Every structure is written in C-alpha cells, then in structure tokens.
Amino acid sequence: SAGSDEVVLRSCLSRLLVIHCSSSSQLLLTLHFLETTLSSRPSVALLLIDSISAFYWSDSSEGGASLSKREEKL
C-alpha cells in the first residue's frame, strides 16, 4: 500500500548522508574526517563518491598545488 511504501522510503532516506563539497580543499578535508563519520554510523554499507576529479580543471588553472601542499594547510 502507499502508506507502507512511504514508511519504507522514509526509513531508507533517514540513513542517507549526502555531503556536497564545493572545492578540492573541502573534499580533501571531508575525506580526512570520513573515518570518524563512518565509525559513528556503523550501519553504513556503501560509500559512493561522484566525480572525484570534479575540481581537477579549476585546481589546474590556479596553479595546481600538489596534494601534499594542500594537506599541509589542513
């Protein structure tokens, strides 16, 4: 029935965590804290990262600081 479908949908969505990163620095910081986030949510069974290279061109146009230099800022 429609009511039980809604209950199932709400249950599924309550376990969904979406993090939107707007820069490569924010993505890097998020990845560093991912272990803590996941350990506090033991029911997580799947991790998806969409467009991990999304900031490649913007970083390249800004001089493309190396990963180690960006990590030093953290």
Backbone as ProteinMPNN parsed JSONL, in Angstrom:
{"seq_chain_A": "SAGSDEVVLRSCLSRLLVIHCSSSSQLLLTLHFLETTLSSRPSVALLLIDSISAFYWSDSSEGGASLSKREEKL", "coords_chain_A": {"N_chain_A": [[0.836, -1.192, 0.0], [0.273, 2.371, -0.301], [0.868, 3.758, 2.037], [2.632, 2.049, 3.469], [4.709, 1.959, 1.653], [5.618, 4.57, 1.809], [6.573, 4.636, 4.434], [8.722, 2.826, 4.262], [10.291, 4.205, 2.39], [10.876, 6.591, 3.805], [12.344, 5.485, 5.9], [14.577, 4.49, 4.532], [15.646, 6.875, 3.441], [16.301, 8.21, 5.778], [18.65, 7.109, 6.489], [20.427, 8.016, 4.701], [23.232, 9.868, 3.803], [24.358, 12.784, 2.503], [26.989, 14.578, 1.242], [28.054, 17.575, 0.049], [30.67, 18.857, -1.631], [32.364, 21.859, -2.303], [34.824, 22.571, -3.187], [38.192, 21.49, -3.906], [39.754, 21.484, -1.64], [37.864, 21.328, 0.386], [36.808, 18.834, -0.229], [39.052, 17.217, 0.26], [39.396, 17.658, 3.021], [36.985, 16.583, 3.932], [37.342, 13.89, 3.207], [39.429, 13.254, 4.942], [38.113, 13.299, 7.403], [36.328, 11.308, 7.116], [36.595, 8.704, 8.173], [35.986, 9.036, 10.898], [33.351, 9.9, 10.675], [32.135, 7.662, 9.466], [32.599, 5.701, 11.408], [30.913, 6.488, 13.407], [28.534, 5.84, 12.358], [27.671, 2.931, 12.16], [25.993, 1.402, 10.594], [26.388, 1.936, 7.96], [26.713, 0.771, 4.728], [27.569, 1.213, 2.221], [29.557, 3.345, 0.274], [29.622, 6.06, -1.82], [31.309, 7.985, -4.186], [30.947, 10.66, -6.155], [32.163, 11.98, -9.127], [34.97, 12.422, -8.453], [37.085, 13.687, -9.576], [36.243, 16.238, -10.045], [37.242, 18.788, -9.451], [39.568, 19.06, -10.782], [40.226, 20.633, -13.128], [39.728, 23.269, -12.278], [41.547, 23.454, -10.177], [43.921, 23.076, -11.586], [43.999, 25.355, -13.186], [44.504, 27.244, -11.284], [47.104, 26.949, -10.663], [47.558, 24.499, -9.611], [48.225, 23.288, -6.934], [50.141, 20.908, -5.207], [49.088, 17.749, -3.823], [50.258, 17.186, -1.326], [50.944, 19.757, -0.461], [48.425, 20.922, -0.203], [47.411, 19.316, 1.816], [49.051, 20.092, 3.903], [47.967, 22.522, 4.636], [45.785, 21.763, 6.054]], "CA_chain_A": [[0.0, 0.0, 0.0], [1.018, 3.631, -0.393], [1.356, 4.109, 3.371], [3.813, 1.253, 3.817], [5.784, 2.401, 0.76], [6.147, 5.819, 2.352], [7.341, 4.28, 5.63], [9.977, 2.242, 3.787], [11.06, 5.283, 1.775], [11.38, 7.462, 4.878], [13.373, 4.724, 6.607], [15.773, 4.477, 3.676], [16.202, 8.225, 3.337], [16.845, 8.626, 7.072], [20.002, 6.555, 6.583], [21.206, 8.58, 3.602], [24.054, 11.033, 4.13], [24.891, 13.405, 1.292], [27.914, 15.673, 1.525], [28.374, 18.281, -1.192], [31.904, 19.63, -1.497], [32.416, 22.907, -3.321], [36.216, 22.814, -3.576], [39.053, 20.33, -3.667], [40.178, 21.534, -0.234], [36.757, 20.812, 1.181], [36.76, 17.394, -0.495], [40.17, 16.61, 0.976], [39.07, 17.704, 4.445], [35.908, 15.611, 4.132], [37.928, 12.55, 3.146], [40.201, 13.037, 6.169], [37.204, 13.06, 8.524], [35.391, 10.257, 6.74], [36.7, 7.572, 9.101], [35.224, 9.381, 12.094], [31.94, 9.927, 10.292], [31.66, 6.296, 9.242], [32.623, 4.923, 12.653], [29.745, 6.871, 14.205], [27.356, 5.308, 11.655], [28.073, 1.556, 11.832], [25.081, 0.745, 9.651], [26.745, 2.29, 6.582], [27.133, -0.406, 3.975], [28.002, 1.61, 0.884], [30.066, 4.707, 0.129], [29.73, 6.449, -3.223], [31.906, 9.292, -4.437], [30.625, 11.048, -7.527], [33.01, 12.999, -9.746], [36.113, 12.701, -7.587], [38.006, 14.577, -10.297], [35.469, 17.427, -10.411], [37.973, 20.035, -9.238], [40.857, 18.966, -11.467], [40.499, 21.759, -14.023], [39.809, 24.52, -11.517], [42.823, 23.434, -9.457], [44.994, 23.232, -12.567], [44.041, 26.749, -13.627], [45.011, 28.039, -10.166], [48.487, 26.583, -10.412], [47.589, 23.079, -9.268], [49.026, 22.949, -5.757], [50.244, 19.463, -5.023], [48.291, 17.169, -2.75], [50.948, 17.345, -0.041], [50.844, 21.161, -0.058], [47.06, 21.154, 0.26], [47.254, 18.632, 3.104], [49.752, 20.885, 4.909], [47.055, 23.576, 5.069], [44.808, 21.19, 6.98]], "C_chain_A": [[0.878, 1.252, 0.0], [1.603, 4.032, 0.958], [2.605, 3.346, 3.756], [4.993, 1.599, 2.911], [6.441, 3.666, 1.295], [6.999, 5.554, 3.589], [8.701, 3.715, 5.233], [10.869, 3.324, 3.195], [11.66, 6.206, 2.829], [12.493, 6.768, 5.668], [14.677, 4.716, 5.82], [16.438, 5.846, 3.631], [16.79, 8.718, 4.655], [18.273, 8.113, 7.266], [20.926, 7.1, 5.508], [21.956, 9.819, 4.078], [24.658, 11.542, 2.833], [25.764, 14.573, 1.722], [28.29, 16.291, 0.19], [29.602, 19.151, -0.939], [31.988, 20.633, -2.633], [33.837, 23.268, -3.733], [37.028, 21.558, -3.3], [39.555, 20.312, -2.228], [39.097, 20.979, 0.677], [36.613, 19.306, 0.991], [37.854, 16.676, 0.28], [39.905, 16.569, 2.479], [37.98, 16.691, 4.785], [36.451, 14.189, 4.134], [38.748, 12.244, 4.396], [39.3, 12.695, 7.354], [36.199, 11.943, 8.254], [35.428, 9.069, 7.699], [35.884, 7.825, 10.362], [33.726, 9.345, 11.805], [31.39, 8.517, 10.143], [31.651, 5.471, 10.523], [31.447, 5.285, 13.556], [28.439, 6.396, 13.566], [27.664, 3.882, 11.216], [27.155, 0.85, 10.84], [25.401, 1.078, 8.196], [27.288, 1.055, 5.874], [27.719, -0.039, 2.618], [28.44, 3.066, 0.901], [30.225, 4.982, -1.354], [30.362, 7.83, -3.303], [31.687, 9.598, -5.908], [31.583, 12.156, -7.97], [34.188, 13.4, -8.861], [37.125, 13.631, -8.264], [37.348, 15.907, -10.673], [36.269, 18.721, -10.318], [39.312, 20.066, -9.959], [41.164, 20.221, -12.283], [40.581, 23.075, -13.264], [41.101, 24.583, -10.718], [43.99, 23.658, -10.409], [45.12, 24.68, -13.009], [44.557, 27.678, -12.539], [46.45, 27.69, -9.825], [48.648, 25.16, -9.942], [48.494, 22.721, -8.11], [49.016, 21.443, -5.546], [49.412, 19.005, -3.835], [48.961, 17.383, -1.402], [50.879, 18.788, 0.444], [49.448, 21.484, 0.447], [46.835, 20.493, 1.608], [47.957, 19.396, 4.214], [48.852, 21.983, 5.464], [46.048, 23.069, 6.085], [45.444, 21.081, 8.333]], "O_chain_A": [[2.078, 1.185, 0.27], [2.703, 4.581, 1.023], [3.541, 3.924, 4.309], [6.144, 1.541, 3.342], [7.662, 3.817, 1.241], [8.039, 6.186, 3.769], [9.721, 4.091, 5.811], [12.069, 3.359, 3.467], [12.836, 6.56, 2.744], [13.472, 7.406, 6.056], [15.753, 4.914, 6.385], [17.656, 5.955, 3.769], [17.687, 9.561, 4.65], [19.013, 8.624, 8.106], [22.083, 6.69, 5.414], [21.368, 10.713, 4.687], [25.383, 10.82, 2.149], [25.329, 15.446, 2.472], [28.789, 15.601, -0.699], [29.562, 20.072, -0.124], [31.717, 20.302, -3.787], [34.035, 24.175, -4.542], [36.602, 20.678, -2.553], [39.759, 19.241, -1.657], [39.384, 20.248, 1.625], [36.326, 18.583, 1.945], [37.603, 15.636, 0.89], [40.162, 15.557, 3.131], [38.051, 16.02, 5.815], [36.061, 13.374, 4.971], [38.764, 11.105, 4.862], [39.676, 11.895, 8.211], [35.324, 11.674, 9.077], [34.385, 8.49, 8.002], [35.176, 6.938, 10.839], [32.94, 8.825, 12.596], [30.304, 8.213, 10.637], [30.776, 4.624, 10.702], [31.03, 4.473, 14.382], [27.368, 6.53, 14.158], [27.895, 3.637, 10.032], [27.515, -0.199, 10.304], [24.752, 0.556, 7.29], [28.201, 0.388, 6.361], [28.301, -0.886, 1.941], [27.766, 3.918, 1.48], [30.887, 4.225, -2.065], [29.981, 8.737, -2.563], [32.176, 8.889, -6.788], [31.777, 13.144, -7.262], [34.376, 14.579, -8.561], [37.923, 14.283, -7.59], [37.855, 16.623, -11.536], [35.985, 19.665, -11.054], [40.102, 20.991, -9.77], [42.239, 20.805, -12.145], [41.425, 23.914, -13.579], [41.694, 25.654, -10.592], [44.944, 24.357, -10.068], [46.231, 25.18, -13.187], [45.003, 28.787, -12.836], [46.954, 28.108, -8.782], [49.77, 24.657, -9.879], [49.43, 21.938, -8.271], [47.982, 20.794, -5.697], [49.08, 19.796, -2.952], [48.289, 17.729, -0.431], [50.766, 19.022, 1.647], [49.293, 22.232, 1.412], [46.14, 21.048, 2.459], [47.51, 19.356, 5.361], [48.963, 22.338, 6.638], [45.518, 23.841, 6.883], [44.806, 20.622, 9.28]]}, "name": "protein", "num_of_chains": 1, "seq": "SAGSDEVVLRSCLSRLLVIHCSSSSQLLLTLHFLETTLSSRPSVALLLIDSISAFYWSDSSEGGASLSKREEKL"}
